């Protein structure tokens, strides 16, 4: 993935290296929440999602996400479950 992800943002805060965005705005880090589809769950409360423009890794720590489910994501964080 070529966008900044929740994991890379967390790593940057902890002194690690963050991935760089190659687009003007990361789809899940923009100023609006976007609806995405959960593709698979990872460890550490993370998930890989389909944004409609590619795959991104986001945090699902605040919601109960399931593969195939639809979630709203803002700033790399899932903030609501909107459907299955």
mmCIF file of the N, C-alpha and C atoms, coordinates in Angstrom:
data_MODEL
# 
_entry.id   MODEL 
# 
loop_
_atom_site.group_PDB 
_atom_site.id 
_atom_site.type_symbol 
_atom_site.label_atom_id 
_atom_site.label_alt_id 
_atom_site.label_comp_id 
_atom_site.label_asym_id 
_atom_site.label_entity_id 
_atom_site.label_seq_id 
_atom_site.pdbx_PDB_ins_code 
_atom_site.Cartn_x 
_atom_site.Cartn_y 
_atom_site.Cartn_z 
_atom_site.occupancy 
_atom_site.B_iso_or_equiv 
_atom_site.pdbx_formal_charge 
_atom_site.auth_seq_id 
_atom_site.auth_comp_id 
_atom_site.auth_asym_id 
_atom_site.auth_atom_id 
_atom_site.pdbx_PDB_model_num 
ATOM 1   N N  . UNK A 1 1  ? 0.848   -1.183 0.000  1.00 0.00 ? 1  UNK A N  1 
ATOM 2   C CA . UNK A 1 1  ? 0.000   0.000  0.000  1.00 0.00 ? 1  UNK A CA 1 
ATOM 3   C C  . UNK A 1 1  ? 0.886   1.237  0.000  1.00 0.00 ? 1  UNK A C  1 
ATOM 4   N N  . UNK A 1 2  ? 0.496   2.219  -0.754 1.00 0.00 ? 2  UNK A N  1 
ATOM 5   C CA . UNK A 1 2  ? 1.340   3.397  -0.858 1.00 0.00 ? 2  UNK A CA 1 
ATOM 6   C C  . UNK A 1 2  ? 0.777   4.589  -0.090 1.00 0.00 ? 2  UNK A C  1 
ATOM 7   N N  . UNK A 1 3  ? -0.218  4.388  0.711  1.00 0.00 ? 3  UNK A N  1 
ATOM 8   C CA . UNK A 1 3  ? -0.790  5.475  1.482  1.00 0.00 ? 3  UNK A CA 1 
ATOM 9   C C  . UNK A 1 3  ? -0.399  5.316  2.949  1.00 0.00 ? 3  UNK A C  1 
ATOM 10  N N  . UNK A 1 4  ? -0.529  6.382  3.714  1.00 0.00 ? 4  UNK A N  1 
ATOM 11  C CA . UNK A 1 4  ? -0.276  6.307  5.143  1.00 0.00 ? 4  UNK A CA 1 
ATOM 12  C C  . UNK A 1 4  ? -1.396  5.511  5.782  1.00 0.00 ? 4  UNK A C  1 
ATOM 13  N N  . UNK A 1 5  ? -1.063  4.544  6.593  1.00 0.00 ? 5  UNK A N  1 
ATOM 14  C CA . UNK A 1 5  ? -2.064  3.712  7.248  1.00 0.00 ? 5  UNK A CA 1 
ATOM 15  C C  . UNK A 1 5  ? -2.048  3.958  8.741  1.00 0.00 ? 5  UNK A C  1 
ATOM 16  N N  . UNK A 1 6  ? -3.060  3.449  9.414  1.00 0.00 ? 6  UNK A N  1 
ATOM 17  C CA . UNK A 1 6  ? -3.109  3.582  10.863 1.00 0.00 ? 6  UNK A CA 1 
ATOM 18  C C  . UNK A 1 6  ? -1.855  3.013  11.496 1.00 0.00 ? 6  UNK A C  1 
ATOM 19  N N  . UNK A 1 7  ? -1.413  1.870  11.024 1.00 0.00 ? 7  UNK A N  1 
ATOM 20  C CA . UNK A 1 7  ? -0.216  1.249  11.587 1.00 0.00 ? 7  UNK A CA 1 
ATOM 21  C C  . UNK A 1 7  ? 0.996   2.143  11.366 1.00 0.00 ? 7  UNK A C  1 
ATOM 22  N N  . UNK A 1 8  ? 1.147   2.716  10.155 1.00 0.00 ? 8  UNK A N  1 
ATOM 23  C CA . UNK A 1 8  ? 2.324   3.542  9.905  1.00 0.00 ? 8  UNK A CA 1 
ATOM 24  C C  . UNK A 1 8  ? 2.237   4.852  10.667 1.00 0.00 ? 8  UNK A C  1 
ATOM 25  N N  . UNK A 1 9  ? 1.027   5.408  10.856 1.00 0.00 ? 9  UNK A N  1 
ATOM 26  C CA . UNK A 1 9  ? 0.894   6.609  11.672 1.00 0.00 ? 9  UNK A CA 1 
ATOM 27  C C  . UNK A 1 9  ? 1.273   6.297  13.107 1.00 0.00 ? 9  UNK A C  1 
ATOM 28  N N  . UNK A 1 10 ? 0.820   5.156  13.618 1.00 0.00 ? 10 UNK A N  1 
ATOM 29  C CA . UNK A 1 10 ? 1.152   4.748  14.974 1.00 0.00 ? 10 UNK A CA 1 
ATOM 30  C C  . UNK A 1 10 ? 2.659   4.554  15.089 1.00 0.00 ? 10 UNK A C  1 
ATOM 31  N N  . UNK A 1 11 ? 3.278   3.923  14.085 1.00 0.00 ? 11 UNK A N  1 
ATOM 32  C CA . UNK A 1 11 ? 4.721   3.708  14.108 1.00 0.00 ? 11 UNK A CA 1 
ATOM 33  C C  . UNK A 1 11 ? 5.466   5.032  14.120 1.00 0.00 ? 11 UNK A C  1 
ATOM 34  N N  . UNK A 1 12 ? 4.968   6.003  13.380 1.00 0.00 ? 12 UNK A N  1 
ATOM 35  C CA . UNK A 1 12 ? 5.622   7.312  13.341 1.00 0.00 ? 12 UNK A CA 1 
ATOM 36  C C  . UNK A 1 12 ? 5.571   7.971  14.715 1.00 0.00 ? 12 UNK A C  1 
ATOM 37  N N  . UNK A 1 13 ? 4.438   7.843  15.405 1.00 0.00 ? 13 UNK A N  1 
ATOM 38  C CA . UNK A 1 13 ? 4.327   8.418  16.748 1.00 0.00 ? 13 UNK A CA 1 
ATOM 39  C C  . UNK A 1 13 ? 5.278   7.724  17.711 1.00 0.00 ? 13 UNK A C  1 
ATOM 40  N N  . UNK A 1 14 ? 5.529   6.455  17.465 1.00 0.00 ? 14 UNK A N  1 
ATOM 41  C CA . UNK A 1 14 ? 6.388   5.683  18.358 1.00 0.00 ? 14 UNK A CA 1 
ATOM 42  C C  . UNK A 1 14 ? 7.841   5.701  17.892 1.00 0.00 ? 14 UNK A C  1 
ATOM 43  N N  . UNK A 1 15 ? 8.155   6.566  16.941 1.00 0.00 ? 15 UNK A N  1 
ATOM 44  C CA . UNK A 1 15 ? 9.531   6.692  16.487 1.00 0.00 ? 15 UNK A CA 1 
ATOM 45  C C  . UNK A 1 15 ? 9.875   5.859  15.270 1.00 0.00 ? 15 UNK A C  1 
ATOM 46  N N  . UNK A 1 16 ? 8.899   5.146  14.691 1.00 0.00 ? 16 UNK A N  1 
ATOM 47  C CA . UNK A 1 16 ? 9.146   4.332  13.506 1.00 0.00 ? 16 UNK A CA 1 
ATOM 48  C C  . UNK A 1 16 ? 9.055   5.162  12.247 1.00 0.00 ? 16 UNK A C  1 
ATOM 49  N N  . UNK A 1 17 ? 9.173   4.507  11.118 1.00 0.00 ? 17 UNK A N  1 
ATOM 50  C CA . UNK A 1 17 ? 9.070   5.186  9.837  1.00 0.00 ? 17 UNK A CA 1 
ATOM 51  C C  . UNK A 1 17 ? 7.658   5.060  9.305  1.00 0.00 ? 17 UNK A C  1 
ATOM 52  N N  . UNK A 1 18 ? 7.074   6.166  8.890  1.00 0.00 ? 18 UNK A N  1 
ATOM 53  C CA . UNK A 1 18 ? 5.734   6.159  8.305  1.00 0.00 ? 18 UNK A CA 1 
ATOM 54  C C  . UNK A 1 18 ? 5.838   6.109  6.792  1.00 0.00 ? 18 UNK A C  1 
ATOM 55  N N  . UNK A 1 19 ? 4.882   5.434  6.174  1.00 0.00 ? 19 UNK A N  1 
ATOM 56  C CA . UNK A 1 19 ? 4.809   5.439  4.718  1.00 0.00 ? 19 UNK A CA 1 
ATOM 57  C C  . UNK A 1 19 ? 4.414   6.836  4.259  1.00 0.00 ? 19 UNK A C  1 
ATOM 58  N N  . UNK A 1 20 ? 4.811   7.194  3.069  1.00 0.00 ? 20 UNK A N  1 
ATOM 59  C CA . UNK A 1 20 ? 4.457   8.501  2.538  1.00 0.00 ? 20 UNK A CA 1 
ATOM 60  C C  . UNK A 1 20 ? 3.258   8.380  1.614  1.00 0.00 ? 20 UNK A C  1 
ATOM 61  N N  . UNK A 1 21 ? 2.374   9.377  1.645  1.00 0.00 ? 21 UNK A N  1 
ATOM 62  C CA . UNK A 1 21 ? 1.266   9.427  0.699  1.00 0.00 ? 21 UNK A CA 1 
ATOM 63  C C  . UNK A 1 21 ? 1.821   9.871  -0.648 1.00 0.00 ? 21 UNK A C  1 
ATOM 64  N N  . UNK A 1 22 ? 1.359   9.231  -1.703 1.00 0.00 ? 22 UNK A N  1 
ATOM 65  C CA . UNK A 1 22 ? 1.784   9.633  -3.035 1.00 0.00 ? 22 UNK A CA 1 
ATOM 66  C C  . UNK A 1 22 ? 0.670   10.375 -3.760 1.00 0.00 ? 22 UNK A C  1 
ATOM 67  N N  . UNK A 1 23 ? -0.491  10.479 -3.123 1.00 0.00 ? 23 UNK A N  1 
ATOM 68  C CA . UNK A 1 23 ? -1.620  11.225 -3.671 1.00 0.00 ? 23 UNK A CA 1 
ATOM 69  C C  . UNK A 1 23 ? -1.772  12.504 -2.862 1.00 0.00 ? 23 UNK A C  1 
ATOM 70  N N  . UNK A 1 24 ? -2.588  13.436 -3.360 1.00 0.00 ? 24 UNK A N  1 
ATOM 71  C CA . UNK A 1 24 ? -2.817  14.672 -2.623 1.00 0.00 ? 24 UNK A CA 1 
ATOM 72  C C  . UNK A 1 24 ? -3.490  14.407 -1.285 1.00 0.00 ? 24 UNK A C  1 
ATOM 73  N N  . UNK A 1 25 ? -4.456  13.471 -1.266 1.00 0.00 ? 25 UNK A N  1 
ATOM 74  C CA . UNK A 1 25 ? -5.188  13.165 -0.042 1.00 0.00 ? 25 UNK A CA 1 
ATOM 75  C C  . UNK A 1 25 ? -5.398  11.662 0.036  1.00 0.00 ? 25 UNK A C  1 
ATOM 76  N N  . UNK A 1 26 ? -5.087  11.067 1.176  1.00 0.00 ? 26 UNK A N  1 
ATOM 77  C CA . UNK A 1 26 ? -5.388  9.656  1.378  1.00 0.00 ? 26 UNK A CA 1 
ATOM 78  C C  . UNK A 1 26 ? -6.896  9.518  1.508  1.00 0.00 ? 26 UNK A C  1 
ATOM 79  N N  . UNK A 1 27 ? -7.484  8.537  0.855  1.00 0.00 ? 27 UNK A N  1 
ATOM 80  C CA . UNK A 1 27 ? -8.935  8.406  0.862  1.00 0.00 ? 27 UNK A CA 1 
ATOM 81  C C  . UNK A 1 27 ? -9.478  8.256  2.275  1.00 0.00 ? 27 UNK A C  1 
ATOM 82  N N  . UNK A 1 28 ? -8.822  7.496  3.135  1.00 0.00 ? 28 UNK A N  1 
ATOM 83  C CA . UNK A 1 28 ? -9.349  7.317  4.489  1.00 0.00 ? 28 UNK A CA 1 
ATOM 84  C C  . UNK A 1 28 ? -8.797  8.323  5.483  1.00 0.00 ? 28 UNK A C  1 
ATOM 85  N N  . UNK A 1 29 ? -7.926  9.223  5.044  1.00 0.00 ? 29 UNK A N  1 
ATOM 86  C CA . UNK A 1 29 ? -7.391  10.268 5.929  1.00 0.00 ? 29 UNK A CA 1 
ATOM 87  C C  . UNK A 1 29 ? -7.921  11.649 5.549  1.00 0.00 ? 29 UNK A C  1 
ATOM 88  N N  . UNK A 1 30 ? -8.868  11.707 4.649  1.00 0.00 ? 30 UNK A N  1 
ATOM 89  C CA . UNK A 1 30 ? -9.380  13.003 4.203  1.00 0.00 ? 30 UNK A CA 1 
ATOM 90  C C  . UNK A 1 30 ? -10.242 13.641 5.283  1.00 0.00 ? 30 UNK A C  1 
ATOM 91  N N  . UNK A 1 31 ? -10.818 14.790 4.988  1.00 0.00 ? 31 UNK A N  1 
ATOM 92  C CA . UNK A 1 31 ? -11.627 15.527 5.958  1.00 0.00 ? 31 UNK A CA 1 
ATOM 93  C C  . UNK A 1 31 ? -13.046 15.007 6.098  1.00 0.00 ? 31 UNK A C  1 
ATOM 94  N N  . UNK A 1 32 ? -13.414 13.988 5.361  1.00 0.00 ? 32 UNK A N  1 
ATOM 95  C CA . UNK A 1 32 ? -14.761 13.424 5.436  1.00 0.00 ? 32 UNK A CA 1 
ATOM 96  C C  . UNK A 1 32 ? -14.671 11.933 5.743  1.00 0.00 ? 32 UNK A C  1 
ATOM 97  N N  . UNK A 1 33 ? -15.738 11.404 6.321  1.00 0.00 ? 33 UNK A N  1 
ATOM 98  C CA . UNK A 1 33 ? -15.799 9.957  6.525  1.00 0.00 ? 33 UNK A CA 1 
ATOM 99  C C  . UNK A 1 33 ? -16.214 9.310  5.213  1.00 0.00 ? 33 UNK A C  1 
ATOM 100 N N  . UNK A 1 34 ? -15.624 8.166  4.920  1.00 0.00 ? 34 UNK A N  1 
ATOM 101 C CA . UNK A 1 34 ? -15.956 7.452  3.693  1.00 0.00 ? 34 UNK A CA 1 
ATOM 102 C C  . UNK A 1 34 ? -16.431 6.047  4.035  1.00 0.00 ? 34 UNK A C  1 
ATOM 103 N N  . UNK A 1 35 ? -17.385 5.555  3.243  1.00 0.00 ? 35 UNK A N  1 
ATOM 104 C CA . UNK A 1 35 ? -17.883 4.195  3.415  1.00 0.00 ? 35 UNK A CA 1 
ATOM 105 C C  . UNK A 1 35 ? -16.967 3.246  2.658  1.00 0.00 ? 35 UNK A C  1 
ATOM 106 N N  . UNK A 1 36 ? -16.506 2.214  3.345  1.00 0.00 ? 36 UNK A N  1 
ATOM 107 C CA . UNK A 1 36 ? -15.613 1.225  2.749  1.00 0.00 ? 36 UNK A CA 1 
ATOM 108 C C  . UNK A 1 36 ? -16.112 -0.167 3.100  1.00 0.00 ? 36 UNK A C  1 
ATOM 109 N N  . UNK A 1 37 ? -15.605 -1.160 2.396  1.00 0.00 ? 37 UNK A N  1 
ATOM 110 C CA . UNK A 1 37 ? -15.956 -2.556 2.658  1.00 0.00 ? 37 UNK A CA 1 
ATOM 111 C C  . UNK A 1 37 ? -14.774 -3.255 3.309  1.00 0.00 ? 37 UNK A C  1 
ATOM 112 N N  . UNK A 1 38 ? -15.045 -3.960 4.408  1.00 0.00 ? 38 UNK A N  1 
ATOM 113 C CA . UNK A 1 38 ? -13.993 -4.695 5.109  1.00 0.00 ? 38 UNK A CA 1 
ATOM 114 C C  . UNK A 1 38 ? -13.668 -5.955 4.304  1.00 0.00 ? 38 UNK A C  1 
ATOM 115 N N  . UNK A 1 39 ? -12.411 -6.108 3.932  1.00 0.00 ? 39 UNK A N  1 
ATOM 116 C CA . UNK A 1 39 ? -11.964 -7.290 3.195  1.00 0.00 ? 39 UNK A CA 1 
ATOM 117 C C  . UNK A 1 39 ? -11.498 -8.383 4.143  1.00 0.00 ? 39 UNK A C  1 
ATOM 118 N N  . UNK A 1 40 ? -10.686 -8.001 5.114  1.00 0.00 ? 40 UNK A N  1 
ATOM 119 C CA . UNK A 1 40 ? -10.214 -8.984 6.094  1.00 0.00 ? 40 UNK A CA 1 
ATOM 120 C C  . UNK A 1 40 ? -9.753  -8.262 7.359  1.00 0.00 ? 40 UNK A C  1 
ATOM 121 N N  . UNK A 1 41 ? -9.857  -8.971 8.470  1.00 0.00 ? 41 UNK A N  1 
ATOM 122 C CA . UNK A 1 41 ? -9.406  -8.452 9.750  1.00 0.00 ? 41 UNK A CA 1 
ATOM 123 C C  . UNK A 1 41 ? -7.977  -8.896 9.999  1.00 0.00 ? 41 UNK A C  1 
ATOM 124 N N  . UNK A 1 42 ? -7.185  -8.010 10.575 1.00 0.00 ? 42 UNK A N  1 
ATOM 125 C CA . UNK A 1 42 ? -5.806  -8.298 10.936 1.00 0.00 ? 42 UNK A CA 1 
ATOM 126 C C  . UNK A 1 42 ? -5.714  -8.284 12.465 1.00 0.00 ? 42 UNK A C  1 
ATOM 127 N N  . UNK A 1 43 ? -4.579  -8.585 13.000 1.00 0.00 ? 43 UNK A N  1 
ATOM 128 C CA . UNK A 1 43 ? -4.372  -8.454 14.433 1.00 0.00 ? 43 UNK A CA 1 
ATOM 129 C C  . UNK A 1 43 ? -4.284  -6.993 14.832 1.00 0.00 ? 43 UNK A C  1 
ATOM 130 N N  . UNK A 1 44 ? -4.160  -6.737 16.119 1.00 0.00 ? 44 UNK A N  1 
ATOM 131 C CA . UNK A 1 44 ? -3.982  -5.383 16.650 1.00 0.00 ? 44 UNK A CA 1 
ATOM 132 C C  . UNK A 1 44 ? -5.112  -4.426 16.275 1.00 0.00 ? 44 UNK A C  1 
ATOM 133 N N  . UNK A 1 45 ? -6.345  -4.932 16.165 1.00 0.00 ? 45 UNK A N  1 
ATOM 134 C CA . UNK A 1 45 ? -7.530  -4.114 15.870 1.00 0.00 ? 45 UNK A CA 1 
ATOM 135 C C  . UNK A 1 45 ? -7.409  -3.344 14.559 1.00 0.00 ? 45 UNK A C  1 
ATOM 136 N N  . UNK A 1 46 ? -6.852  -3.990 13.551 1.00 0.00 ? 46 UNK A N  1 
ATOM 137 C CA . UNK A 1 46 ? -6.699  -3.409 12.221 1.00 0.00 ? 46 UNK A CA 1 
ATOM 138 C C  . UNK A 1 46 ? -7.458  -4.247 11.204 1.00 0.00 ? 46 UNK A C  1 
ATOM 139 N N  . UNK A 1 47 ? -7.797  -3.628 10.081 1.00 0.00 ? 47 UNK A N  1 
ATOM 140 C CA . UNK A 1 47 ? -8.468  -4.332 8.995  1.00 0.00 ? 47 UNK A CA 1 
ATOM 141 C C  . UNK A 1 47 ? -7.985  -3.786 7.663  1.00 0.00 ? 47 UNK A C  1 
ATOM 142 N N  . UNK A 1 48 ? -8.049  -4.631 6.648  1.00 0.00 ? 48 UNK A N  1 
ATOM 143 C CA . UNK A 1 48 ? -7.807  -4.205 5.277  1.00 0.00 ? 48 UNK A CA 1 
ATOM 144 C C  . UNK A 1 48 ? -9.173  -3.946 4.670  1.00 0.00 ? 48 UNK A C  1 
ATOM 145 N N  . UNK A 1 49 ? -9.332  -2.767 4.061  1.00 0.00 ? 49 UNK A N  1 
ATOM 146 C CA . UNK A 1 49 ? -10.617 -2.384 3.486  1.00 0.00 ? 49 UNK A CA 1 
ATOM 147 C C  . UNK A 1 49 ? -10.465 -2.042 2.012  1.00 0.00 ? 49 UNK A C  1 
ATOM 148 N N  . UNK A 1 50 ? -11.580 -2.136 1.291  1.00 0.00 ? 50 UNK A N  1 
ATOM 149 C CA . UNK A 1 50 ? -11.646 -1.723 -0.107 1.00 0.00 ? 50 UNK A CA 1 
ATOM 150 C C  . UNK A 1 50 ? -12.284 -0.348 -0.132 1.00 0.00 ? 50 UNK A C  1 
ATOM 151 N N  . UNK A 1 51 ? -11.540 0.648  -0.607 1.00 0.00 ? 51 UNK A N  1 
ATOM 152 C CA . UNK A 1 51 ? -12.043 2.017  -0.650 1.00 0.00 ? 51 UNK A CA 1 
ATOM 153 C C  . UNK A 1 51 ? -12.762 2.347  -1.952 1.00 0.00 ? 51 UNK A C  1 
ATOM 154 N N  . UNK A 1 52 ? -12.728 1.424  -2.900 1.00 0.00 ? 52 UNK A N  1 
ATOM 155 C CA . UNK A 1 52 ? -13.244 1.719  -4.226 1.00 0.00 ? 52 UNK A CA 1 
ATOM 156 C C  . UNK A 1 52 ? -12.134 2.247  -5.127 1.00 0.00 ? 52 UNK A C  1 
ATOM 157 N N  . UNK A 1 53 ? -11.029 2.660  -4.518 1.00 0.00 ? 53 UNK A N  1 
ATOM 158 C CA . UNK A 1 53 ? -9.861  3.134  -5.256 1.00 0.00 ? 53 UNK A CA 1 
ATOM 159 C C  . UNK A 1 53 ? -8.642  2.292  -4.936 1.00 0.00 ? 53 UNK A C  1 
ATOM 160 N N  . UNK A 1 54 ? -8.843  1.241  -4.166 1.00 0.00 ? 54 UNK A N  1 
ATOM 161 C CA . UNK A 1 54 ? -7.744  0.367  -3.774 1.00 0.00 ? 54 UNK A CA 1 
ATOM 162 C C  . UNK A 1 54 ? -7.941  -0.124 -2.356 1.00 0.00 ? 54 UNK A C  1 
ATOM 163 N N  . UNK A 1 55 ? -6.947  -0.817 -1.859 1.00 0.00 ? 55 UNK A N  1 
ATOM 164 C CA . UNK A 1 55 ? -6.997  -1.353 -0.506 1.00 0.00 ? 55 UNK A CA 1 
ATOM 165 C C  . UNK A 1 55 ? -6.204  -0.465 0.437  1.00 0.00 ? 55 UNK A C  1 
ATOM 166 N N  . UNK A 1 56 ? -6.705  -0.336 1.670  1.00 0.00 ? 56 UNK A N  1 
ATOM 167 C CA . UNK A 1 56 ? -6.007  0.398  2.714  1.00 0.00 ? 56 UNK A CA 1 
ATOM 168 C C  . UNK A 1 56 ? -6.182  -0.328 4.035  1.00 0.00 ? 56 UNK A C  1 
ATOM 169 N N  . UNK A 1 57 ? -5.267  -0.102 4.934  1.00 0.00 ? 57 UNK A N  1 
ATOM 170 C CA . UNK A 1 57 ? -5.322  -0.659 6.271  1.00 0.00 ? 57 UNK A CA 1 
ATOM 171 C C  . UNK A 1 57 ? -5.833  0.425  7.212  1.00 0.00 ? 57 UNK A C  1 
ATOM 172 N N  . UNK A 1 58 ? -6.848  0.104  8.007  1.00 0.00 ? 58 UNK A N  1 
ATOM 173 C CA . UNK A 1 58 ? -7.433  1.070  8.932  1.00 0.00 ? 58 UNK A CA 1 
ATOM 174 C C  . UNK A 1 58 ? -7.606  0.434  10.304 1.00 0.00 ? 58 UNK A C  1 
ATOM 175 N N  . UNK A 1 59 ? -7.768  1.273  11.298 1.00 0.00 ? 59 UNK A N  1 
ATOM 176 C CA . UNK A 1 59 ? -8.047  0.802  12.650 1.00 0.00 ? 59 UNK A CA 1 
ATOM 177 C C  . UNK A 1 59 ? -9.540  0.524  12.787 1.00 0.00 ? 59 UNK A C  1 
ATOM 178 N N  . UNK A 1 60 ? -9.867  -0.601 13.422 1.00 0.00 ? 60 UNK A N  1 
ATOM 179 C CA . UNK A 1 60 ? -11.271 -0.938 13.714 1.00 0.00 ? 60 UNK A CA 1 
ATOM 180 C C  . UNK A 1 60 ? -11.464 -1.081 15.228 1.00 0.00 ? 60 UNK A C  1 
ATOM 181 N N  . UNK A 1 61 ? -10.628 -0.385 15.989 1.00 0.00 ? 61 UNK A N  1 
ATOM 182 C CA . UNK A 1 61 ? -10.658 -0.484 17.445 1.00 0.00 ? 61 UNK A CA 1 
ATOM 183 C C  . UNK A 1 61 ? -11.976 0.005  18.047 1.00 0.00 ? 61 UNK A C  1 
ATOM 184 N N  . UNK A 1 62 ? -12.673 0.915  17.389 1.00 0.00 ? 62 UNK A N  1 
ATOM 185 C CA . UNK A 1 62 ? -13.891 1.508  17.954 1.00 0.00 ? 62 UNK A CA 1 
ATOM 186 C C  . UNK A 1 62 ? -15.183 0.836  17.501 1.00 0.00 ? 62 UNK A C  1 
ATOM 187 N N  . UNK A 1 63 ? -15.093 -0.123 16.578 1.00 0.00 ? 63 UNK A N  1 
ATOM 188 C CA . UNK A 1 63 ? -16.301 -0.754 16.034 1.00 0.00 ? 63 UNK A CA 1 
ATOM 189 C C  . UNK A 1 63 ? -16.142 -2.271 16.012 1.00 0.00 ? 63 UNK A C  1 
ATOM 190 N N  . UNK A 1 64 ? -17.246 -2.959 15.809 1.00 0.00 ? 64 UNK A N  1 
ATOM 191 C CA . UNK A 1 64 ? -17.219 -4.405 15.625 1.00 0.00 ? 64 UNK A CA 1 
ATOM 192 C C  . UNK A 1 64 ? -17.340 -4.680 14.136 1.00 0.00 ? 64 UNK A C  1 
ATOM 193 N N  . UNK A 1 65 ? -16.206 -4.762 13.480 1.00 0.00 ? 65 UNK A N  1 
ATOM 194 C CA . UNK A 1 65 ? -16.175 -4.950 12.026 1.00 0.00 ? 65 UNK A CA 1 
ATOM 195 C C  . UNK A 1 65 ? -16.127 -6.428 11.687 1.00 0.00 ? 65 UNK A C  1 
ATOM 196 N N  . UNK A 1 66 ? -16.693 -6.762 10.522 1.00 0.00 ? 66 UNK A N  1 
ATOM 197 C CA . UNK A 1 66 ? -16.675 -8.123 10.020 1.00 0.00 ? 66 UNK A CA 1 
ATOM 198 C C  . UNK A 1 66 ? -16.343 -8.091 8.532  1.00 0.00 ? 66 UNK A C  1 
ATOM 199 N N  . UNK A 1 67 ? -15.628 -9.100 8.040  1.00 0.00 ? 67 UNK A N  1 
ATOM 200 C CA . UNK A 1 67 ? -15.366 -9.153 6.599  1.00 0.00 ? 67 UNK A CA 1 
ATOM 201 C C  . UNK A 1 67 ? -16.680 -9.101 5.813  1.00 0.00 ? 67 UNK A C  1 
ATOM 202 N N  . UNK A 1 68 ? -16.706 -8.278 4.790  1.00 0.00 ? 68 UNK A N  1 
ATOM 203 C CA . UNK A 1 68 ? -17.907 -8.094 3.983  1.00 0.00 ? 68 UNK A CA 1 
ATOM 204 C C  . UNK A 1 68 ? -18.778 -6.956 4.478  1.00 0.00 ? 68 UNK A C  1 
ATOM 205 N N  . UNK A 1 69 ? -18.524 -6.489 5.691  1.00 0.00 ? 69 UNK A N  1 
ATOM 206 C CA . UNK A 1 69 ? -19.319 -5.401 6.262  1.00 0.00 ? 69 UNK A CA 1 
ATOM 207 C C  . UNK A 1 69 ? -18.895 -4.051 5.732  1.00 0.00 ? 69 UNK A C  1 
ATOM 208 N N  . UNK A 1 70 ? -19.784 -3.089 5.861  1.00 0.00 ? 70 UNK A N  1 
ATOM 209 C CA . UNK A 1 70 ? -19.518 -1.705 5.454  1.00 0.00 ? 70 UNK A CA 1 
ATOM 210 C C  . UNK A 1 70 ? -19.289 -0.886 6.713  1.00 0.00 ? 70 UNK A C  1 
ATOM 211 N N  . UNK A 1 71 ? -18.231 -0.063 6.698  1.00 0.00 ? 71 UNK A N  1 
ATOM 212 C CA . UNK A 1 71 ? -17.922 0.804  7.820  1.00 0.00 ? 71 UNK A CA 1 
ATOM 213 C C  . UNK A 1 71 ? -17.634 2.212  7.318  1.00 0.00 ? 71 UNK A C  1 
ATOM 214 N N  . UNK A 1 72 ? -17.818 3.188  8.190  1.00 0.00 ? 72 UNK A N  1 
ATOM 215 C CA . UNK A 1 72 ? -17.412 4.559  7.897  1.00 0.00 ? 72 UNK A CA 1 
ATOM 216 C C  . UNK A 1 72 ? -16.035 4.760  8.496  1.00 0.00 ? 72 UNK A C  1 
ATOM 217 N N  . UNK A 1 73 ? -15.122 5.341  7.706  1.00 0.00 ? 73 UNK A N  1 
ATOM 218 C CA . UNK A 1 73 ? -13.755 5.567  8.153  1.00 0.00 ? 73 UNK A CA 1 
ATOM 219 C C  . UNK A 1 73 ? -13.427 7.046  8.025  1.00 0.00 ? 73 UNK A C  1 
ATOM 220 N N  . UNK A 1 74 ? -12.847 7.585  9.083  1.00 0.00 ? 74 UNK A N  1 
ATOM 221 C CA . UNK A 1 74 ? -12.367 8.970  9.075  1.00 0.00 ? 74 UNK A CA 1 
ATOM 222 C C  . UNK A 1 74 ? -10.972 8.981  9.683  1.00 0.00 ? 74 UNK A C  1 
ATOM 223 N N  . UNK A 1 75 ? -10.034 9.583  8.993  1.00 0.00 ? 75 UNK A N  1 
ATOM 224 C CA . UNK A 1 75 ? -8.660  9.708  9.464  1.00 0.00 ? 75 UNK A CA 1 
ATOM 225 C C  . UNK A 1 75 ? -8.043  8.352  9.823  1.00 0.00 ? 75 UNK A C  1 
ATOM 226 N N  . UNK A 1 76 ? -8.357  7.323  9.016  1.00 0.00 ? 76 UNK A N  1 
ATOM 227 C CA . UNK A 1 76 ? -7.779  6.010  9.237  1.00 0.00 ? 76 UNK A CA 1 
ATOM 228 C C  . UNK A 1 76 ? -8.395  5.222  10.367 1.00 0.00 ? 76 UNK A C  1 
ATOM 229 N N  . UNK A 1 77 ? -9.502  5.721  10.936 1.00 0.00 ? 77 UNK A N  1 
ATOM 230 C CA . UNK A 1 77 ? -10.176 5.071  12.065 1.00 0.00 ? 77 UNK A CA 1 
ATOM 231 C C  . UNK A 1 77 ? -11.638 4.791  11.690 1.00 0.00 ? 77 UNK A C  1 
ATOM 232 N N  . UNK A 1 78 ? -12.048 3.526  11.848 1.00 0.00 ? 78 UNK A N  1 
ATOM 233 C CA . UNK A 1 78 ? -13.467 3.194  11.623 1.00 0.00 ? 78 UNK A CA 1 
ATOM 234 C C  . UNK A 1 78 ? -14.273 3.832  12.743 1.00 0.00 ? 78 UNK A C  1 
ATOM 235 N N  . UNK A 1 79 ? -15.335 4.558  12.372 1.00 0.00 ? 79 UNK A N  1 
ATOM 236 C CA . UNK A 1 79 ? -16.126 5.256  13.393 1.00 0.00 ? 79 UNK A CA 1 
ATOM 237 C C  . UNK A 1 79 ? -17.558 4.741  13.488 1.00 0.00 ? 79 UNK A C  1 
ATOM 238 N N  . UNK A 1 80 ? -17.988 3.904  12.534 1.00 0.00 ? 80 UNK A N  1 
ATOM 239 C CA . UNK A 1 80 ? -19.347 3.368  12.589 1.00 0.00 ? 80 UNK A CA 1 
ATOM 240 C C  . UNK A 1 80 ? -19.477 2.190  11.638 1.00 0.00 ? 80 UNK A C  1 
ATOM 241 N N  . UNK A 1 81 ? -20.349 1.261  12.011 1.00 0.00 ? 81 UNK A N  1 
ATOM 242 C CA . UNK A 1 81 ? -20.739 0.160  11.117 1.00 0.00 ? 81 UNK A CA 1 
ATOM 243 C C  . UNK A 1 81 ? -22.014 0.624  10.433 1.00 0.00 ? 81 UNK A C  1 
ATOM 244 N N  . UNK A 1 82 ? -22.048 0.548  9.101  1.00 0.00 ? 82 UNK A N  1 
ATOM 245 C CA . UNK A 1 82 ? -23.220 1.055  8.369  1.00 0.00 ? 82 UNK A CA 1 
ATOM 246 C C  . UNK A 1 82 ? -23.986 -0.023 7.627  1.00 0.00 ? 82 UNK A C  1 
ATOM 247 N N  . UNK A 1 83 ? -23.506 -1.243 7.632  1.00 0.00 ? 83 UNK A N  1 
ATOM 248 C CA . UNK A 1 83 ? -24.255 -2.308 6.974  1.00 0.00 ? 83 UNK A CA 1 
ATOM 249 C C  . UNK A 1 83 ? -23.410 -3.529 6.730  1.00 0.00 ? 83 UNK A C  1 
ATOM 250 N N  . UNK A 1 84 ? -24.083 -4.557 6.279  1.00 0.00 ? 84 UNK A N  1 
ATOM 251 C CA . UNK A 1 84 ? -23.413 -5.820 6.002  1.00 0.00 ? 84 UNK A CA 1 
ATOM 252 C C  . UNK A 1 84 ? -23.523 -6.098 4.528  1.00 0.00 ? 84 UNK A C  1 
# 
